Amino acid sequence: MRIRKSNLFGTIKVPPSKSQSLRAILFASLAEGGSLIKNVLDSPDIRAMIHACELLGASVQKRGDYLEITGFGRNPKVPSDIIDAGNSGIVLRFISAILALVDGYSVITGDHSIRFNRPMQPLLDALNQLGAFAESTKRDGFAPIIIKGKMINGKVLMDGKDSQPVSSILIASSFLKGMTEIEVKNSGEKPWVQMTLDWFDLLGISYLNDNFEHYIVHGNAKISSFEYTVPCDYSSIAFPIASALITKSEVVLENVSEDSSQGDRKLIDQLVLMGAEIEFEKGGRLKVKVSDQLKGGVIDVNDFIDAVPVLAALGCYASSKLHLTNAAIARNKESDRLSSMKRELEKMGAKIEEREDALIIHPSKLKGAHLNSHNDHRIAMALSVAAMGASGETMIEGTECIQKTYPHFKLEMQKLGADIQ
């Protein structure tokens, strides 16, 4: 992908939420009867979840931008093949826990990032505590994973720095016969656990939550079929917003739900504190106005950890240094996002300090450079946004990964006037 300095103006629609699309497909598969999921994101992760659920016994029919899903209910079957999570951490973790409900052996794996950068030990330990057999075939805590159920209700202590293993155990334990008590140490990424609990509330799954550190899941859940419309993806909204701020442009985003439990919803408030002029308007519209220079400061990013790459890009254009803290879990995403952003932005002339759990970004004048996406969709888009305000031409290798969350990113940016090819 080639990007040059750009001026933007206009209106675009933002894509549906990847995280909510994935949860909707899984819960519809766990339901009895036929469910309808509307406005589903079309991406490789979504296709991986559909295929995994089909192997477990669900029937999924695609009708335009919605899915008709006949669930397997509380009775997933032994998969007839190895499950490939692709590049999706959610598919890897959530499906692994469901496999522990199956009375038989299953194997789940994924791409290079899944097999070497997505730790599974916290989930494996939790599943084993609940009576399942769950082991890494390489004995290194990473996929491929072999699992045999059936897990049983009981007590479990698990690490919660990454929210996905916690959500996985919550979901699987809701189908066990009897109460499960879950103690979580190092609880993090709480908005993403809350997203799962919102689904429990929607579907009538009984639980208690004490400050995301202690849960009681009552078990014996039975989900009825449902209809659901996937909301916008706040993780993706961040990129057109940042592109408008960096290029000092006015942009309007459509299909935006102002009320959302997505962690990245908090990013909007944080950007306003930095000096951005962002307004919600009627009809699901969000307007980004031309803003004065953004201020830096100190931001705890754990509640919106996916925003680390785009905030790092924005920090280069701020009037004072930007310190992103409590970000260690960003190292275990599709790439090590702290290291990846430092390495690539430095090629453009940025001054960045890397800490074990933080990035410190100093105001910098960026210039075009030859960059690498590290096969990480958020790195690719964040670098694209940074390049829109840089002098000269930027080339980014490996931007096909953007399909994961924002399939029409390049086209939508071109609609706004971005010089991107």
C-alpha positions as a printed Julia matrix, in Angstrom:
421×3 Matrix{Float64}:
   0.0     0.0    0.0
   1.31    3.45  -0.95
   0.25    6.56   1.02
   1.07   10.23   0.6
   0.2    13.29   2.69
  -3.55   13.85   2.39
  -6.43   16.24   3.01
  -9.72   14.58   3.95
 -13.37   15.57   3.8
 -16.66   13.71   3.6
 -18.82   10.98   5.11
 -18.25    7.22   5.38
 -19.9     4.25   7.08
 -17.94    2.29   9.66
 -17.83   -1.53   9.76
 -19.65   -3.81  12.2
 -17.89   -4.99  15.35
 -15.63   -8.0   14.93
 -15.83   -8.91  18.63
 -19.62   -8.73  18.68
 -19.96  -10.6   15.37
 -17.85  -13.44  16.78
 -19.81  -13.6   20.04
 -23.13  -13.49  18.19
 -22.15  -16.46  15.99
 -20.95  -18.5   18.96
 -23.99  -17.79  21.16
 -26.36  -18.52  18.26
 -24.57  -21.85  17.83
 -25.03  -22.54  21.55
 -28.74  -21.73  21.3
 -31.65  -24.07  20.65
 -33.3   -23.56  17.26
 -32.73  -20.95  14.57
 -31.25  -17.49  15.24
 -30.79  -14.5   12.93
 -27.64  -12.36  13.1
 -27.77   -9.12  11.08
 -25.04   -6.72   9.94
 -22.28   -9.32  10.4
 -18.71   -8.32   9.6
 -17.3   -10.24   6.64
 -13.71  -11.1    7.51
 -11.35  -14.08   7.84
 -11.94  -14.23  11.62
 -15.7   -14.45  11.1
 -15.27  -17.25   8.57
 -13.0   -19.1   11.01
 -15.66  -18.89  13.75
 -18.4   -20.06  11.37
 -16.35  -23.06  10.28
 -15.48  -23.95  13.88
 -19.13  -23.82  14.94
 -20.14  -25.93  11.93
 -17.61  -28.58  12.96
 -19.23  -28.58  16.39
 -22.67  -29.17  14.87
 -24.17  -25.79  13.99
 -25.77  -25.05  10.62
 -24.89  -21.6    9.23
 -26.45  -20.05   6.12
 -25.26  -16.69   4.77
 -27.97  -14.42   3.35
 -26.42  -11.14   2.22
 -25.1    -9.36   5.31
 -26.92  -11.6    7.79
 -26.6   -15.17   8.98
 -29.23  -17.81   9.74
 -27.8   -20.14  12.39
 -29.35  -23.34  13.72
 -27.54  -24.09  16.95
 -26.3   -27.3   18.55
 -27.5   -26.07  21.93
 -25.89  -27.73  24.92
 -24.67  -30.68  22.87
 -21.63  -29.84  20.73
 -20.31  -32.86  18.86
 -16.77  -34.14  18.45
 -15.29  -32.23  15.48
 -14.55  -34.36  12.42
 -11.4   -32.36  11.67
  -8.76  -30.16  13.28
 -10.2   -26.7   13.98
  -8.25  -23.85  12.41
  -8.65  -20.56  14.31
  -6.79  -18.72  11.56
  -5.53  -15.44  13.03
  -8.29  -15.1   15.65
  -7.5   -15.13  19.35
 -11.21  -15.14  20.15
 -11.85  -18.23  18.03
  -8.83  -19.95  19.6
  -9.8   -19.24  23.21
 -13.6   -19.37  23.03
 -13.78  -22.54  20.93
 -11.14  -24.26  23.07
 -13.38  -23.86  26.11
 -16.41  -25.17  24.21
 -14.35  -28.19  23.1
 -13.9   -29.02  26.79
 -17.66  -29.67  26.91
 -17.27  -32.43  24.3
 -16.82  -36.07  25.34
 -13.95  -36.79  22.95
 -10.59  -35.54  21.74
 -10.28  -32.34  19.68
  -7.38  -30.35  18.25
  -7.33  -26.6   17.56
  -4.53  -24.58  15.99
  -4.04  -21.46  13.87
  -1.57  -19.34  11.95
   1.95  -18.36  13.03
   0.7   -15.6   15.35
  -1.73  -17.99  17.04
   0.96  -20.68  17.46
   3.72  -18.4   18.76
   2.25  -15.12  20.09
  -1.09  -16.02  21.74
  -0.48  -17.57  25.19
  -2.9   -20.36  26.09
  -1.53  -21.47  29.47
  -4.01  -19.46  31.61
  -6.92  -21.11  29.78
  -5.31  -24.56  29.77
  -4.74  -24.36  33.53
  -8.35  -23.34  34.11
  -9.78  -26.11  31.94
  -7.64  -28.71  33.7
  -8.79  -27.46  37.09
 -12.37  -28.11  35.95
 -11.67  -31.71  35.02
 -10.88  -31.44  31.31
  -7.67  -32.54  29.63
  -6.13  -29.55  27.83
  -2.5   -29.46  26.73
  -0.22  -27.75  24.25
   1.12  -30.34  21.8
   4.52  -28.57  21.94
   4.29  -28.24  25.76
   5.07  -24.54  25.46
   1.66  -23.08  26.33
   0.81  -22.25  22.71
  -1.29  -23.89  19.97
  -1.72  -26.5   18.63
  -3.91  -27.54  21.58
  -5.4   -30.97  22.26
  -8.52  -31.03  24.44
 -10.73  -33.75  25.9
 -13.87  -33.19  27.94
 -16.02  -33.34  29.72
 -15.21  -30.53  32.1
 -17.25  -30.37  35.3
 -18.39  -27.59  37.58
 -16.24  -26.58  40.54
 -13.77  -23.91  41.63
 -11.06  -22.4   39.44
  -8.28  -19.85  39.95
  -6.98  -18.2   36.78
  -4.89  -15.31  35.51
  -6.94  -12.53  33.89
  -4.42  -10.16  32.3
  -5.91  -11.22  28.95
  -9.7   -11.07  28.96
 -10.31  -13.84  26.43
  -9.49  -16.83  28.68
 -11.79  -15.37  31.34
 -14.65  -14.92  28.88
 -14.01  -18.44  27.59
 -14.37  -20.02  31.03
 -17.44  -17.91  31.81
 -19.16  -19.08  28.62
 -18.29  -22.77  28.94
 -19.07  -22.97  32.66
 -22.57  -21.59  32.09
 -23.43  -24.92  30.41
 -22.12  -27.15  33.2
 -24.42  -29.01  35.59
 -24.13  -26.95  38.72
 -22.41  -23.84  40.02
 -18.86  -22.83  39.08
 -16.81  -20.36  41.13
 -14.12  -18.43  39.25
 -11.39  -16.44  41.0
  -9.39  -14.12  38.73
  -6.02  -12.62  39.61
  -4.5    -9.71  37.65
  -7.88   -8.83  36.17
  -7.47   -6.72  33.01
  -9.25   -5.69  29.82
 -12.45   -5.49  31.87
 -14.67   -3.91  29.18
 -14.15   -7.01  27.02
 -15.28   -9.31  29.83
 -18.24   -6.98  30.33
 -19.12   -7.46  26.66
 -19.45  -11.19  27.34
 -21.51  -10.54  30.49
 -23.79   -8.25  28.47
 -24.55  -11.29  26.32
 -25.33  -13.26  29.49
 -27.8   -10.54  30.47
 -29.34  -10.52  26.99
 -29.77  -14.29  26.89
 -30.79  -14.84  30.51
 -27.65  -16.68  31.68
 -27.42  -16.52  35.48
 -24.19  -15.3   37.13
 -22.72  -13.03  39.82
 -19.76  -10.7   39.22
 -17.73   -9.13  42.03
 -15.43   -6.48  40.51
 -14.26   -8.82  37.71
 -12.24  -10.74  40.3
 -14.78  -13.25  41.55
 -17.59  -14.83  39.56
 -20.28  -17.36  40.31
 -21.84  -18.98  37.24
 -24.96  -20.93  38.15
 -24.79  -23.36  35.22
 -27.5   -25.34  33.43
 -27.93  -22.54  30.89
 -30.36  -23.04  28.02
 -30.36  -20.37  25.33
 -33.42  -19.77  23.18
 -33.04  -18.66  19.57
 -32.72  -14.9   19.09
 -32.28  -12.05  16.61
 -29.37   -9.65  16.93
 -27.98   -6.74  14.91
 -24.22   -6.27  15.24
 -23.29   -2.67  16.2
 -20.41   -0.62  14.83
 -16.81   -1.44  15.7
 -15.27    1.21  17.97
 -11.86   -0.37  17.49
 -12.14    0.39  13.77
 -13.68    3.85  14.21
 -10.4     4.95  15.78
  -8.59    4.96  12.43
 -10.74    7.39  10.4
 -10.99    9.58  13.51
  -7.21    9.63  13.87
  -6.74   10.29  10.16
  -9.0    13.35  10.44
  -7.12   14.63  13.51
  -3.69   14.12  11.95
  -4.63   15.8    8.65
  -6.69   18.52  10.39
  -9.77   17.56   8.4
 -13.51   17.38   9.01
 -14.99   13.9    8.65
 -18.4    12.39   9.46
 -18.85    8.73  10.37
 -22.19    6.95   9.97
 -23.57    3.79  11.59
 -22.14    4.76  15.0
 -23.86    3.56  18.19
 -23.2     6.15  20.9
 -24.04    3.71  23.72
 -21.65    0.78  23.66
 -19.86   -1.44  26.16
 -16.93   -1.84  23.77
 -13.71   -0.83  25.49
 -12.65    1.42  22.64
 -15.73    3.59  23.19
 -13.68    5.16  25.99
 -11.08    6.22  23.42
 -13.46    8.92  22.16
 -13.55   10.54  25.61
  -9.77   10.28  25.86
  -9.27   11.98  22.49
 -11.55   14.81  23.59
  -9.39   15.25  26.69
  -6.39   15.51  24.37
  -8.07   18.37  22.51
 -10.0    16.66  19.73
 -13.38   18.11  18.72
 -15.67   15.1   18.32
 -19.47   15.24  18.5
 -22.22   12.63  18.37
 -25.11   13.73  16.18
 -28.6    12.35  15.62
 -29.1     9.39  13.35
 -25.99    7.48  14.42
 -23.53   10.07  13.1
 -20.22   11.11  14.64
 -18.5    14.29  13.45
 -14.76   14.91  13.79
 -14.04   18.62  13.43
 -10.79   20.38  12.59
  -8.95   20.55  15.9
  -6.04   22.56  17.23
  -2.86   20.72  18.16
  -3.52   17.64  20.29
  -1.98   17.49  23.75
  -0.01   14.54  25.05
  -0.21   13.27  28.62
  -0.41    9.95  30.42
  -3.05    7.4   29.35
  -3.81    4.05  30.97
  -4.75    2.08  27.85
  -5.75   -1.25  29.43
  -9.48   -0.64  28.93
  -8.93    0.09  25.23
  -5.78   -1.89  24.54
  -6.5    -2.26  20.82
  -6.03    1.51  20.46
  -2.32    1.35  21.32
  -1.13    1.4   17.66
  -3.33    4.31  16.58
  -2.55    6.29  19.75
   1.16    5.78  19.09
   0.66    7.24  15.61
  -1.33   10.17  17.01
   1.31   10.81  19.65
   3.82   11.76  16.96
   1.56   14.68  16.02
   0.81   15.85  19.58
   2.27   19.03  21.09
   3.81   17.18  24.07
   4.93   13.64  24.81
   2.29   10.94  25.09
   2.85    8.16  27.66
   0.79    4.99  27.09
   0.82    2.9   30.28
  -0.49   -0.48  31.49
  -0.04   -1.82  27.96
   1.89   -5.07  28.48
  -0.92   -7.24  27.09
  -0.5    -5.44  23.73
   2.6    -7.59  23.26
   0.42  -10.7   22.92
  -1.9    -9.65  20.12
  -1.45  -10.37  16.41
   2.05   -8.98  16.9
   4.03   -7.44  19.74
   2.36   -4.09  19.2
   4.68   -2.1   21.46
   7.78   -3.29  19.66
   6.17   -3.2   16.21
   4.97    0.41  16.48
   8.28    1.62  17.89
  10.25   -0.07  15.12
   8.07    1.15  12.24
   7.45    4.72  13.44
  11.17    5.15  14.08
  11.71    4.45  10.38
   9.55    7.54   9.75
  11.64    9.68  12.12
   9.66    9.27  15.34
  11.28    9.41  18.75
   9.77    6.64  20.9
  10.8     5.01  24.16
   9.71    1.44  24.84
   9.15    0.07  28.33
   8.03   -3.38  29.41
   4.43   -2.19  29.68
   4.5     1.23  28.02
   5.37    3.45  25.09
   6.47    7.08  25.4
   5.96    8.95  22.13
   7.61   12.33  21.64
   6.37   14.98  19.18
   8.04   14.17  15.88
   8.07   15.26  12.26
   7.37   12.16  10.25
   8.62   11.44   6.76
   7.7     8.72   4.3
   9.42    5.34   4.65
   9.2     1.68   3.67
   7.27   -0.05   6.46
   6.07   -3.51   7.47
   2.64   -4.33   8.92
   3.95   -7.33  10.92
   0.83   -9.08   9.56
  -1.19   -7.12  12.14
  -4.31   -5.31  10.94
  -4.13   -2.58  13.58
  -0.45   -1.93  12.91
  -1.16   -1.66   9.18
  -4.0     0.84   9.66
  -2.16    2.86  12.3
   0.87    3.23  10.0
  -1.45    4.22   7.14
  -2.96    6.93   9.31
   0.49    8.16  10.4
   1.56    8.34   6.75
  -1.35   10.63   5.83
   0.32   13.44   7.76
   3.93   12.65   6.85
   6.04   14.32   4.19
   6.91   12.2    1.18
   5.67    8.76   0.23
   5.17    5.76   2.51
   5.03    2.14   1.37
   3.55   -0.46   3.73
   4.1    -4.16   3.07
   1.57   -6.79   4.1
  -1.61   -4.74   4.28
  -3.85   -7.67   3.27
  -4.28   -8.3    7.01
  -6.56   -5.23   7.21
  -9.34   -7.54   5.93
  -9.52   -8.92   9.48
 -11.55   -5.97  10.8
 -11.94   -3.27   8.13
 -12.34   -4.93   4.71
 -13.07   -1.65   2.9
 -10.53    0.53   4.72
  -8.63    1.64   1.62
 -11.81    2.34  -0.36
 -13.39    4.32   2.49
 -10.24    6.38   3.0
 -10.15    7.08  -0.73
 -13.77    8.32  -0.52
 -12.57   10.87   2.03
  -9.81   12.0   -0.31
  -6.85   10.07   1.11
  -3.96    9.62  -1.32
  -3.74    5.86  -0.76
  -3.2     3.18  -3.39
